[in-house]
Amino acid sequence: MSNDTHYQELQRILQSMKNAHLQAGPASAALRRDRLMRSIALIRDNHAALNAAISADFGHRSGYQTMAADLVTTINMLQHSADNLERWMAPESAEVPVSAMQAWVAPQPLGVVGIISPWNFPINLAFGPLAGVFAAGNTAMLKPSELTAKTSELLAELVARYFAPHELTVVPGDVEVGQAFSRLPFDHLVFTGSTTVGKHVMRAAAENLVPVTLELGGKSPVVLDSDADPVVAAERTLTIKTFNAGQICISPDYLLLPEGTESAFAAAASAFIRQAFPTIQSNPDYTSIISDRHYQRLLDLLEDARLKGARIISLAPEGEPDFDARSRKIAPHLILDVTEEMRVMQEEIFGPLLPVKNYTSSLSEAINYINARPRPLAAYYFGDNPQRQQQMAQLTTSGALVINDVMAHAALDSLPFGGVGASGIGAYHGIHGFRRFSHAKAVVIQDEAGTTNLRLRAPYQDKAALLTEMLTQSE
Ligand code: NAD
């Protein structure tokens, strides 16, 4: 099917959803809650089928990881919206210069929101945005990833059972469908995916001035300060680096360690993996790399680093291969002695490889290194000195900063989740998602005398003197 045919078909669906939205008027709190609760029911009733589909798409995806990150977390996000939306919907009164005047900010639904989602958490990154989109009274069209084709097909089928087409429609498809989708005149477009594709999506959306939320990727650093305990830092960093086999947008991408501490870190990392994953290849807790292309990309990164002089430490259990093309499982690897010429220090890794870079002098050196690169989605800092924690917080800019752990921010509904600079535009989760997918409409009721506009009414002569006096007054 050509790109234009895709476009026309999608445009027809969008137009009928827009008409339905206009005809129905703003969704009541009860309807919004009902849509959120049906989303929860869809996930709950079909959790086993969704878990199996995701695992089939990955080759193998840990069932526990799917329950934790794709199913339960997403239900919690939807429930949080259902529990709070009435409070969020309340108009906020605003200050007025004249007491008889009234003013407030009214959150208003935007209309139909487009959502393009990636493969790494196919339920969370489709229904997570919907927690805000539905709470704000919108309807949505979803384009899930072609890399999790079975999950996307199942989602399309389930959504058609739990929702009317004008409330939520799923359009599975590949890059061509994604391209056509991103050209549609949505009322808002949420894209979660790579920074490169994010640029294409923003360009396409600009044609219709469609506002975008871009949830992108990048290289999220982990900094160990001189007082950090390498054992605690290794355990916490590798807990997340091995989750989904590192295929997470906020996975620790590389480490910045004070010179001389890499042996202690490597020993702690090795002990931790031995205990957490006594086996990897036949361990149902360890997730496969999503596709042959990504598997090969990661092996190429490793080989490139090796050829350019890196020291590579495989954390594969004794007697097991470092990686296996049949299972597409790659054991965690530390990459020491890295240089800027290596691709692992240039590209987002998105897998279980962890480059370790040393800094020689002070924390400022690590901070300068981060600041010389595109702004990351998350930064992680290990160290207990409050002043130095503040230094890290104030002198680096990232979507989020977590101190003394990794990824601890993502499941807190109270915090905005999103990037800055190259890692994204706009944030959602909880009330931040509600606000992101609402229009904050300013409403004013003028007083009986029309007081505030009288100063704009001609003749101006007497009024001009007053303004001139104000402008020339010294403080
Ligand atoms: P991707 O950018 O390749 O694809 C994401 C989606 O965009 C898919 O549905 C795909 O079909 C569609 N798409 C591809 N090309 C398109 C185009 N030209 N126009 C419109 N749509 C297009 O990303 P991916 O490989 O699925 O996911 C991995 C990336 O996503 C990583 O960079 C990761 O950091 C990022 N990510 C970010 C977050 C976040 O919340 N910030 C979460 C998960 C993943």
Boltz pocket constraint, residues with backbone or C-beta under 6 A from the ligand:
constraints:
  - pocket:
      binder: B
      contacts: [[A, 116], [A, 117], [A, 118], [A, 119], [A, 120], [A, 121], [A, 125], [A, 143], [A, 144], [A, 145], [A, 146], [A, 173], [A, 174], [A, 175], [A, 177], [A, 178], [A, 179], [A, 180], [A, 182], [A, 192], [A, 193], [A, 194], [A, 195], [A, 197], [A, 198], [A, 200], [A, 201], [A, 214], [A, 215], [A, 216], [A, 217], [A, 218], [A, 248], [A, 249], [A, 250], [A, 348], [A, 350], [A, 377], [A, 419], [A, 423], [A, 424]]
      max_distance: 6.0
